[in-house]
Amino acid sequence: MSNPSLLPPQPVDQGRVPALVCRVPSGLVFLCDMQYLRGYSILQADPQVESINALDPQARAVYLRDMVLVGDALLEVTGAYRINYAIMGNSLPVLHAHIVPRYLSEPEGLRRGGPWSYPQEQIDAVRFDYECDRELMQQLASAIQKRL
């Protein structure tokens, strides 16, 4: 799968980018390559900018609103009990937020840590698969669109 953080600004279609869930006012929503926490999503700013600090105050507010809106939709469609949010940009200097559902079914020691506290073999064990993830993507897109 293509890395969402390296996509061209427009247009993006699901034929080229299978993990694309939908467009929101501030950017594009994708399922992450890593699906060890089902529904792990990425919100990539579109147009691309280096960081949230490069946005004017109104664009920042829209981006952060969209990020939380995706989290609300994930809560609805996945049954997660909490959402973790992270904006880092240290390795890819393109504004993107990690939106990660957390589940009560996770082992307690891992559930209480950050999403990246999982052993690498568990992180790598469940990868995005369009056929397996298509229904979740459709449900997520619908839940997002009804909130816009």
VMD Tcl script that builds the backbone (N, CA, C; Angstrom):
set m [mol new atoms 444]
animate dup $m
set s [atomselect $m all]
$s set {name element resname resid chain x y z} {
  {N N MET 1 A 0.834 -1.175 0.000}
  {CA C MET 1 A 0.000 0.000 0.000}
  {C C MET 1 A 0.875 1.233 0.000}
  {N N SER 2 A 0.404 2.292 -0.615}
  {CA C SER 2 A 1.126 3.555 -0.606}
  {C C SER 2 A 1.115 4.151 0.778}
  {N N ASN 3 A 2.177 4.841 1.128}
  {CA C ASN 3 A 2.222 5.540 2.395}
  {C C ASN 3 A 1.379 6.797 2.262}
  {N N PRO 4 A 0.295 6.952 3.058}
  {CA C PRO 4 A -0.579 8.104 2.917}
  {C C PRO 4 A 0.156 9.427 3.058}
  {N N SER 5 A 1.231 9.471 3.810}
  {CA C SER 5 A 1.926 10.726 4.041}
  {C C SER 5 A 2.715 11.194 2.835}
  {N N LEU 6 A 2.785 10.407 1.782}
  {CA C LEU 6 A 3.549 10.794 0.613}
  {C C LEU 6 A 2.670 10.958 -0.617}
  {N N LEU 7 A 1.378 11.097 -0.409}
  {CA C LEU 7 A 0.461 11.196 -1.537}
  {C C LEU 7 A 0.493 12.571 -2.170}
  {N N PRO 8 A 0.211 12.655 -3.476}
  {CA C PRO 8 A 0.073 13.964 -4.107}
  {C C PRO 8 A -1.173 14.662 -3.568}
  {N N PRO 9 A -1.193 16.000 -3.565}
  {CA C PRO 9 A -2.315 16.724 -2.966}
  {C C PRO 9 A -3.683 16.390 -3.559}
  {N N GLN 10 A -3.888 16.429 -4.864}
  {CA C GLN 10 A -5.191 16.146 -5.433}
  {C C GLN 10 A -5.010 15.662 -6.846}
  {N N PRO 11 A -5.906 14.964 -7.457}
  {CA C PRO 11 A -6.973 14.231 -6.781}
  {C C PRO 11 A -6.460 12.899 -6.280}
  {N N VAL 12 A -7.094 12.370 -5.290}
  {CA C VAL 12 A -6.753 11.041 -4.774}
  {C C VAL 12 A -7.990 10.179 -4.952}
  {N N ASP 13 A -7.822 9.029 -5.536}
  {CA C ASP 13 A -8.973 8.142 -5.686}
  {C C ASP 13 A -8.644 6.782 -5.095}
  {N N GLN 14 A -9.698 6.080 -4.708}
  {CA C GLN 14 A -9.515 4.816 -4.019}
  {C C GLN 14 A -8.928 3.750 -4.933}
  {N N GLY 15 A -9.056 3.919 -6.235}
  {CA C GLY 15 A -8.448 2.966 -7.152}
  {C C GLY 15 A -6.935 2.947 -7.020}
  {N N ARG 16 A -6.334 4.095 -6.772}
  {CA C ARG 16 A -4.885 4.185 -6.607}
  {C C ARG 16 A -4.468 4.012 -5.155}
  {N N VAL 17 A -5.334 4.384 -4.237}
  {CA C VAL 17 A -5.007 4.371 -2.811}
  {C C VAL 17 A -6.101 3.582 -2.086}
  {N N PRO 18 A -5.954 2.271 -2.020}
  {CA C PRO 18 A -7.036 1.446 -1.466}
  {C C PRO 18 A -7.403 1.768 -0.026}
  {N N ALA 19 A -6.494 2.320 0.767}
  {CA C ALA 19 A -6.783 2.584 2.173}
  {C C ALA 19 A -7.532 3.897 2.395}
  {N N LEU 20 A -7.809 4.647 1.333}
  {CA C LEU 20 A -8.536 5.907 1.459}
  {C C LEU 20 A -9.955 5.645 1.937}
  {N N VAL 21 A -10.314 6.258 3.057}
  {CA C VAL 21 A -11.668 6.126 3.607}
  {C C VAL 21 A -12.558 7.208 3.018}
  {N N CYS 22 A -12.139 8.483 3.152}
  {CA C CYS 22 A -12.931 9.589 2.636}
  {C C CYS 22 A -12.138 10.885 2.765}
  {N N ARG 23 A -12.701 11.913 2.175}
  {CA C ARG 23 A -12.169 13.270 2.295}
  {C C ARG 23 A -12.985 13.997 3.355}
  {N N VAL 24 A -12.321 14.815 4.158}
  {CA C VAL 24 A -12.965 15.709 5.109}
  {C C VAL 24 A -12.491 17.121 4.768}
  {N N PRO 25 A -13.089 18.160 5.348}
  {CA C PRO 25 A -12.710 19.513 4.943}
  {C C PRO 25 A -11.208 19.821 5.029}
  {N N SER 26 A -10.509 19.239 5.992}
  {CA C SER 26 A -9.082 19.567 6.162}
  {C C SER 26 A -8.137 18.583 5.482}
  {N N GLY 27 A -8.661 17.477 4.950}
  {CA C GLY 27 A -7.730 16.516 4.369}
  {C C GLY 27 A -8.356 15.191 4.017}
  {N N LEU 28 A -7.535 14.155 4.138}
  {CA C LEU 28 A -7.897 12.806 3.717}
  {C C LEU 28 A -7.762 11.841 4.883}
  {N N VAL 29 A -8.711 10.925 4.992}
  {CA C VAL 29 A -8.704 9.920 6.053}
  {C C VAL 29 A -8.360 8.577 5.418}
  {N N PHE 30 A -7.402 7.894 6.018}
  {CA C PHE 30 A -6.952 6.581 5.554}
  {C C PHE 30 A -6.974 5.604 6.710}
  {N N LEU 31 A -7.117 4.324 6.404}
  {CA C LEU 31 A -6.752 3.311 7.389}
  {C C LEU 31 A -5.241 3.179 7.315}
  {N N CYS 32 A -4.621 3.062 8.449}
  {CA C CYS 32 A -3.174 2.906 8.533}
  {C C CYS 32 A -2.761 1.524 8.031}
  {N N ASP 33 A -1.538 1.422 7.533}
  {CA C ASP 33 A -0.989 0.122 7.127}
  {C C ASP 33 A -1.057 -0.888 8.264}
  {N N MET 34 A -0.869 -0.407 9.490}
  {CA C MET 34 A -0.860 -1.278 10.667}
  {C C MET 34 A -2.268 -1.318 11.246}
  {N N GLN 35 A -2.864 -2.486 11.305}
  {CA C GLN 35 A -4.222 -2.625 11.832}
  {C C GLN 35 A -4.255 -3.515 13.067}
  {N N TYR 36 A -3.175 -3.524 13.836}
  {CA C TYR 36 A -3.151 -4.319 15.068}
  {C C TYR 36 A -4.157 -3.789 16.068}
  {N N LEU 37 A -4.516 -2.523 15.971}
  {CA C LEU 37 A -5.637 -1.952 16.701}
  {C C LEU 37 A -6.651 -1.558 15.627}
  {N N ARG 38 A -7.664 -2.384 15.474}
  {CA C ARG 38 A -8.598 -2.267 14.343}
  {C C ARG 38 A -9.185 -0.865 14.232}
  {N N GLY 39 A -9.027 -0.295 13.054}
  {CA C GLY 39 A -9.540 1.040 12.795}
  {C C GLY 39 A -8.484 2.131 12.875}
  {N N TYR 40 A -7.253 1.762 13.235}
  {CA C TYR 40 A -6.157 2.737 13.322}
  {C C TYR 40 A -6.163 3.552 12.032}
  {N N SER 41 A -6.342 4.859 12.170}
  {CA C SER 41 A -6.509 5.737 11.022}
  {C C SER 41 A -5.498 6.872 11.016}
  {N N ILE 42 A -5.356 7.459 9.848}
  {CA C ILE 42 A -4.487 8.610 9.640}
  {C C ILE 42 A -5.327 9.710 8.998}
  {N N LEU 43 A -5.207 10.937 9.507}
  {CA C LEU 43 A -5.769 12.120 8.857}
  {C C LEU 43 A -4.601 12.915 8.306}
  {N N GLN 44 A -4.512 12.988 6.990}
  {CA C GLN 44 A -3.436 13.738 6.332}
  {C C GLN 44 A -3.998 15.062 5.839}
  {N N ALA 45 A -3.323 16.146 6.179}
  {CA C ALA 45 A -3.745 17.459 5.705}
  {C C ALA 45 A -3.683 17.514 4.179}
  {N N ASP 46 A -4.670 18.159 3.585}
  {CA C ASP 46 A -4.687 18.369 2.140}
  {C C ASP 46 A -5.304 19.738 1.890}
  {N N PRO 47 A -4.518 20.699 1.402}
  {CA C PRO 47 A -3.178 20.523 0.849}
  {C C PRO 47 A -2.157 20.217 1.943}
  {N N GLN 48 A -1.091 19.552 1.503}
  {CA C GLN 48 A -0.049 19.155 2.448}
  {C C GLN 48 A 0.699 20.370 2.984}
  {N N VAL 49 A 0.989 20.306 4.272}
  {CA C VAL 49 A 1.841 21.287 4.940}
  {C C VAL 49 A 2.798 20.509 5.827}
  {N N GLU 50 A 3.855 21.165 6.254}
  {CA C GLU 50 A 4.873 20.487 7.054}
  {C C GLU 50 A 4.401 20.165 8.463}
  {N N SER 51 A 3.645 21.074 9.072}
  {CA C SER 51 A 3.197 20.846 10.445}
  {C C SER 51 A 1.940 21.660 10.712}
  {N N ILE 52 A 1.317 21.387 11.836}
  {CA C ILE 52 A 0.113 22.134 12.205}
  {C C ILE 52 A 0.439 23.606 12.413}
  {N N ASN 53 A 1.672 23.905 12.757}
  {CA C ASN 53 A 2.088 25.285 12.960}
  {C C ASN 53 A 2.135 26.081 11.664}
  {N N ALA 54 A 2.139 25.388 10.532}
  {CA C ALA 54 A 2.150 26.066 9.230}
  {C C ALA 54 A 0.746 26.510 8.813}
  {N N LEU 55 A -0.274 26.077 9.538}
  {CA C LEU 55 A -1.652 26.451 9.219}
  {C C LEU 55 A -2.034 27.736 9.937}
  {N N ASP 56 A -2.922 28.519 9.323}
  {CA C ASP 56 A -3.441 29.697 10.020}
  {C C ASP 56 A -4.416 29.226 11.103}
  {N N PRO 57 A -4.775 30.083 12.039}
  {CA C PRO 57 A -5.628 29.645 13.155}
  {C C PRO 57 A -6.935 28.981 12.737}
  {N N GLN 58 A -7.595 29.472 11.694}
  {CA C GLN 58 A -8.844 28.861 11.261}
  {C C GLN 58 A -8.600 27.465 10.690}
  {N N ALA 59 A -7.563 27.300 9.877}
  {CA C ALA 59 A -7.259 25.979 9.302}
  {C C ALA 59 A -6.852 24.999 10.399}
  {N N ARG 60 A -6.137 25.474 11.422}
  {CA C ARG 60 A -5.789 24.610 12.560}
  {C C ARG 60 A -7.053 24.086 13.237}
  {N N ALA 61 A -7.998 25.001 13.464}
  {CA C ALA 61 A -9.241 24.613 14.141}
  {C C ALA 61 A -10.001 23.581 13.320}
  {N N VAL 62 A -10.040 23.760 12.005}
  {CA C VAL 62 A -10.738 22.804 11.144}
  {C C VAL 62 A -10.036 21.452 11.196}
  {N N TYR 63 A -8.707 21.456 11.124}
  {CA C TYR 63 A -7.965 20.198 11.151}
  {C C TYR 63 A -8.201 19.456 12.468}
  {N N LEU 64 A -8.095 20.165 13.576}
  {CA C LEU 64 A -8.295 19.516 14.878}
  {C C LEU 64 A -9.739 19.048 15.042}
  {N N ARG 65 A -10.700 19.812 14.540}
  {CA C ARG 65 A -12.101 19.378 14.585}
  {C C ARG 65 A -12.278 18.092 13.784}
  {N N ASP 66 A -11.688 18.048 12.580}
  {CA C ASP 66 A -11.802 16.849 11.752}
  {C C ASP 66 A -11.134 15.649 12.419}
  {N N MET 67 A -10.013 15.871 13.081}
  {CA C MET 67 A -9.315 14.786 13.760}
  {C C MET 67 A -10.221 14.159 14.826}
  {N N VAL 68 A -10.867 14.985 15.626}
  {CA C VAL 68 A -11.744 14.491 16.682}
  {C C VAL 68 A -13.016 13.881 16.082}
  {N N LEU 69 A -13.490 14.437 14.969}
  {CA C LEU 69 A -14.652 13.886 14.281}
  {C C LEU 69 A -14.365 12.456 13.830}
  {N N VAL 70 A -13.173 12.215 13.299}
  {CA C VAL 70 A -12.790 10.849 12.911}
  {C C VAL 70 A -12.769 9.962 14.154}
  {N N GLY 71 A -12.252 10.484 15.256}
  {CA C GLY 71 A -12.263 9.722 16.505}
  {C C GLY 71 A -13.670 9.371 16.961}
  {N N ASP 72 A -14.587 10.336 16.868}
  {CA C ASP 72 A -15.984 10.066 17.226}
  {C C ASP 72 A -16.565 8.959 16.351}
  {N N ALA 73 A -16.278 9.020 15.060}
  {CA C ALA 73 A -16.776 8.002 14.133}
  {C C ALA 73 A -16.182 6.635 14.468}
  {N N LEU 74 A -14.890 6.601 14.811}
  {CA C LEU 74 A -14.261 5.332 15.192}
  {C C LEU 74 A -14.890 4.757 16.456}
  {N N LEU 75 A -15.188 5.609 17.429}
  {CA C LEU 75 A -15.873 5.127 18.630}
  {C C LEU 75 A -17.191 4.457 18.262}
  {N N GLU 76 A -17.914 5.072 17.347}
  {CA C GLU 76 A -19.207 4.540 16.940}
  {C C GLU 76 A -19.088 3.194 16.232}
  {N N VAL 77 A -18.173 3.079 15.287}
  {CA C VAL 77 A -18.172 1.884 14.432}
  {C C VAL 77 A -17.302 0.743 14.942}
  {N N THR 78 A -16.369 1.023 15.857}
  {CA C THR 78 A -15.485 -0.049 16.318}
  {C C THR 78 A -15.829 -0.580 17.706}
  {N N GLY 79 A -16.585 0.176 18.479}
  {CA C GLY 79 A -16.847 -0.237 19.849}
  {C C GLY 79 A -15.673 0.037 20.780}
  {N N ALA 80 A -14.700 0.831 20.320}
  {CA C ALA 80 A -13.567 1.200 21.169}
  {C C ALA 80 A -14.072 1.983 22.381}
  {N N TYR 81 A -13.304 1.959 23.449}
  {CA C TYR 81 A -13.703 2.704 24.640}
  {C C TYR 81 A -12.998 4.056 24.723}
  {N N ARG 82 A -11.949 4.237 23.919}
  {CA C ARG 82 A -11.158 5.467 23.962}
  {C C ARG 82 A -10.441 5.602 22.627}
  {N N ILE 83 A -10.059 6.847 22.315}
  {CA C ILE 83 A -9.261 7.109 21.120}
  {C C ILE 83 A -7.984 7.813 21.554}
  {N N ASN 84 A -6.844 7.353 21.032}
  {CA C ASN 84 A -5.574 8.049 21.234}
  {C C ASN 84 A -5.290 8.867 19.981}
  {N N TYR 85 A -4.803 10.091 20.180}
  {CA C TYR 85 A -4.479 10.998 19.079}
  {C C TYR 85 A -3.004 11.369 19.182}
  {N N ALA 86 A -2.324 11.429 18.044}
  {CA C ALA 86 A -0.919 11.848 18.043}
  {C C ALA 86 A -0.599 12.562 16.733}
  {N N ILE 87 A 0.059 13.704 16.868}
  {CA C ILE 87 A 0.602 14.432 15.717}
  {C C ILE 87 A 2.081 14.596 16.013}
  {N N MET 88 A 2.918 13.963 15.187}
  {CA C MET 88 A 4.350 14.018 15.467}
  {C C MET 88 A 5.128 14.639 14.305}
  {N N GLY 89 A 5.229 13.943 13.194}
  {CA C GLY 89 A 5.909 14.482 12.029}
  {C C GLY 89 A 7.423 14.443 12.089}
  {N N ASN 90 A 7.993 13.651 12.976}
  {CA C ASN 90 A 9.451 13.596 13.089}
  {C C ASN 90 A 10.104 12.871 11.923}
  {N N SER 91 A 9.485 11.817 11.432}
  {CA C SER 91 A 10.106 11.054 10.352}
  {C C SER 91 A 9.561 11.449 8.980}
  {N N LEU 92 A 8.302 11.875 8.917}
  {CA C LEU 92 A 7.715 12.358 7.667}
  {C C LEU 92 A 7.203 13.773 7.903}
  {N N PRO 93 A 7.856 14.768 7.332}
  {CA C PRO 93 A 7.470 16.155 7.610}
  {C C PRO 93 A 6.239 16.604 6.808}
  {N N VAL 94 A 5.154 15.852 6.971}
  {CA C VAL 94 A 3.863 16.183 6.371}
  {C C VAL 94 A 2.840 16.051 7.493}
  {N N LEU 95 A 2.013 17.076 7.675}
  {CA C LEU 95 A 1.036 17.034 8.762}
  {C C LEU 95 A 0.097 15.844 8.599}
  {N N HIS 96 A 0.144 14.967 9.579}
  {CA C HIS 96 A -0.771 13.829 9.635}
  {C C HIS 96 A -0.963 13.460 11.099}
  {N N ALA 97 A -2.185 13.083 11.424}
  {CA C ALA 97 A -2.522 12.684 12.792}
  {C C ALA 97 A -2.805 11.197 12.825}
  {N N HIS 98 A -2.285 10.549 13.854}
  {CA C HIS 98 A -2.589 9.138 14.118}
  {C C HIS 98 A -3.818 9.130 15.025}
  {N N ILE 99 A -4.849 8.412 14.615}
  {CA C ILE 99 A -6.108 8.340 15.362}
  {C C ILE 99 A -6.335 6.855 15.644}
  {N N VAL 100 A -6.131 6.489 16.920}
  {CA C VAL 100 A -5.989 5.068 17.246}
  {C C VAL 100 A -7.044 4.627 18.257}
  {N N PRO 101 A -7.970 3.756 17.837}
  {CA C PRO 101 A -8.948 3.217 18.786}
  {C C PRO 101 A -8.266 2.316 19.811}
  {N N ARG 102 A -8.744 2.385 21.038}
  {CA C ARG 102 A -8.246 1.510 22.091}
  {C C ARG 102 A -9.412 0.699 22.624}
  {N N TYR 103 A -9.117 -0.544 22.987}
  {CA C TYR 103 A -10.146 -1.512 23.311}
  {C C TYR 103 A -9.950 -2.078 24.710}
  {N N LEU 104 A -11.054 -2.317 25.407}
  {CA C LEU 104 A -10.992 -2.959 26.724}
  {C C LEU 104 A -10.477 -4.382 26.620}
  {N N SER 105 A -10.556 -4.976 25.446}
  {CA C SER 105 A -10.076 -6.341 25.245}
  {C C SER 105 A -8.548 -6.428 25.123}
  {N N GLU 106 A -7.857 -5.298 25.038}
  {CA C GLU 106 A -6.397 -5.319 24.970}
  {C C GLU 106 A -5.843 -5.790 26.310}
  {N N PRO 107 A -4.699 -6.474 26.313}
  {CA C PRO 107 A -4.058 -6.813 27.587}
  {C C PRO 107 A -3.820 -5.537 28.396}
  {N N GLU 108 A -4.114 -5.589 29.682}
  {CA C GLU 108 A -4.081 -4.370 30.504}
  {C C GLU 108 A -2.758 -3.613 30.416}
  {N N GLY 109 A -1.650 -4.315 30.464}
  {CA C GLY 109 A -0.355 -3.640 30.398}
  {C C GLY 109 A -0.159 -2.875 29.108}
  {N N LEU 110 A -0.665 -3.420 28.023}
  {CA C LEU 110 A -0.556 -2.737 26.727}
  {C C LEU 110 A -1.610 -1.649 26.590}
  {N N ARG 111 A -2.801 -1.905 27.108}
  {CA C ARG 111 A -3.893 -0.930 27.025}
  {C C ARG 111 A -3.540 0.369 27.747}
  {N N ARG 112 A -2.794 0.263 28.814}
  {CA C ARG 112 A -2.437 1.450 29.597}
  {C C ARG 112 A -1.257 2.220 29.005}
  {N N GLY 113 A -0.550 1.610 28.070}
  {CA C GLY 113 A 0.564 2.281 27.400}
  {C C GLY 113 A 0.098 2.923 26.107}
  {N N GLY 114 A 1.008 3.604 25.453}
  {CA C GLY 114 A 0.700 4.187 24.158}
  {C C GLY 114 A 0.537 3.101 23.111}
  {N N PRO 115 A -0.075 3.429 21.979}
  {CA C PRO 115 A -0.267 2.421 20.932}
  {C C PRO 115 A 1.042 1.807 20.449}
  {N N TRP 116 A 2.139 2.532 20.581}
  {CA C TRP 116 A 3.428 2.037 20.099}
  {C C TRP 116 A 4.190 1.263 21.162}
  {N N SER 117 A 3.520 0.982 22.293}
  {CA C SER 117 A 4.162 0.168 23.325}
  {C C SER 117 A 4.029 -1.325 23.019}
  {N N TYR 118 A 3.245 -1.664 22.008}
  {CA C TYR 118 A 3.104 -3.058 21.598}
  {C C TYR 118 A 4.425 -3.578 21.043}
  {N N PRO 119 A 4.716 -4.852 21.230}
  {CA C PRO 119 A 5.904 -5.447 20.597}
  {C C PRO 119 A 5.793 -5.323 19.072}
  {N N GLN 120 A 6.920 -5.079 18.433}
  {CA C GLN 120 A 6.927 -4.861 16.988}
  {C C GLN 120 A 6.291 -6.012 16.226}
  {N N GLU 121 A 6.484 -7.247 16.694}
  {CA C GLU 121 A 5.891 -8.381 15.967}
  {C C GLU 121 A 4.365 -8.335 16.001}
  {N N GLN 122 A 3.767 -7.798 17.076}
  {CA C GLN 122 A 2.314 -7.650 17.124}
  {C C GLN 122 A 1.859 -6.502 16.222}
  {N N ILE 123 A 2.619 -5.417 16.210}
  {CA C ILE 123 A 2.299 -4.283 15.341}
  {C C ILE 123 A 2.303 -4.725 13.883}
  {N N ASP 124 A 3.283 -5.534 13.516}
  {CA C ASP 124 A 3.426 -5.979 12.125}
  {C C ASP 124 A 2.508 -7.138 11.756}
  {N N ALA 125 A 1.895 -7.774 12.731}
  {CA C ALA 125 A 1.143 -8.997 12.478}
  {C C ALA 125 A -0.154 -8.773 11.709}
  {N N VAL 126 A -0.791 -7.630 11.898}
  {CA C VAL 126 A -2.069 -7.372 11.232}
  {C C VAL 126 A -1.901 -6.132 10.369}
  {N N ARG 127 A -1.885 -6.360 9.067}
  {CA C ARG 127 A -1.670 -5.287 8.103}
  {C C ARG 127 A -2.986 -4.948 7.404}
  {N N PHE 128 A -3.053 -3.736 6.855}
  {CA C PHE 128 A -4.210 -3.339 6.065}
  {C C PHE 128 A -4.417 -4.343 4.935}
  {N N ASP 129 A -5.663 -4.755 4.758}
  {CA C ASP 129 A -6.042 -5.656 3.678}
  {C C ASP 129 A -7.394 -5.165 3.170}
  {N N TYR 130 A -7.400 -4.652 1.948}
  {CA C TYR 130 A -8.615 -4.026 1.426}
  {C C TYR 130 A -9.834 -4.951 1.542}
  {N N GLU 131 A -9.678 -6.204 1.192}
  {CA C GLU 131 A -10.819 -7.120 1.241}
  {C C GLU 131 A -11.331 -7.298 2.672}
  {N N CYS 132 A -10.427 -7.420 3.617}
  {CA C CYS 132 A -10.823 -7.600 5.022}
  {C C CYS 132 A -11.343 -6.308 5.644}
  {N N ASP 133 A -10.809 -5.163 5.204}
  {CA C ASP 133 A -11.100 -3.884 5.851}
  {C C ASP 133 A -12.143 -3.046 5.130}
  {N N ARG 134 A -12.605 -3.494 3.975}
  {CA C ARG 134 A -13.537 -2.701 3.165}
  {C C ARG 134 A -14.809 -2.334 3.929}
  {N N GLU 135 A -15.411 -3.297 4.627}
  {CA C GLU 135 A -16.656 -3.008 5.354}
  {C C GLU 135 A -16.420 -1.967 6.450}
  {N N LEU 136 A -15.338 -2.099 7.193}
  {CA C LEU 136 A -15.007 -1.113 8.217}
  {C C LEU 136 A -14.817 0.267 7.578}
  {N N MET 137 A -14.142 0.329 6.459}
  {CA C MET 137 A -13.913 1.603 5.774}
  {C C MET 137 A -15.239 2.236 5.353}
  {N N GLN 138 A -16.158 1.434 4.849}
  {CA C GLN 138 A -17.464 1.956 4.438}
  {C C GLN 138 A -18.247 2.475 5.638}
  {N N GLN 139 A -18.219 1.719 6.735}
  {CA C GLN 139 A -18.914 2.160 7.948}
  {C C GLN 139 A -18.298 3.444 8.490}
  {N N LEU 140 A -16.976 3.503 8.482}
  {CA C LEU 140 A -16.283 4.691 8.975}
  {C C LEU 140 A -16.591 5.900 8.101}
  {N N ALA 141 A -16.539 5.735 6.786}
  {CA C ALA 141 A -16.851 6.841 5.885}
  {C C ALA 141 A -18.270 7.356 6.130}
  {N N SER 142 A -19.212 6.454 6.295}
  {CA C SER 142 A -20.600 6.845 6.545}
  {C C SER 142 A -20.722 7.596 7.876}
  {N N ALA 143 A -20.074 7.096 8.918}
  {CA C ALA 143 A -20.131 7.735 10.235}
  {C C ALA 143 A -19.469 9.121 10.197}
  {N N ILE 144 A -18.411 9.268 9.434}
  {CA C ILE 144 A -17.752 10.571 9.285}
  {C C ILE 144 A -18.659 11.528 8.530}
  {N N GLN 145 A -19.189 11.086 7.405}
  {CA C GLN 145 A -19.982 11.964 6.546}
  {C C GLN 145 A -21.231 12.473 7.276}
  {N N LYS 146 A -21.839 11.664 8.120}
  {CA C LYS 146 A -23.046 12.140 8.823}
  {C C LYS 146 A -22.706 13.189 9.878}
  {N N ARG 147 A -21.427 13.300 10.255}
  {CA C ARG 147 A -21.004 14.290 11.242}
  {C C ARG 147 A -20.567 15.614 10.609}
  {N N LEU 148 A -20.382 15.619 9.308}
  {CA C LEU 148 A -19.906 16.839 8.626}
  {C C LEU 148 A -21.028 17.838 8.424}
}
mol reanalyze $m
mol bondsrecalc $m
mol representation Tube
mol addrep $m
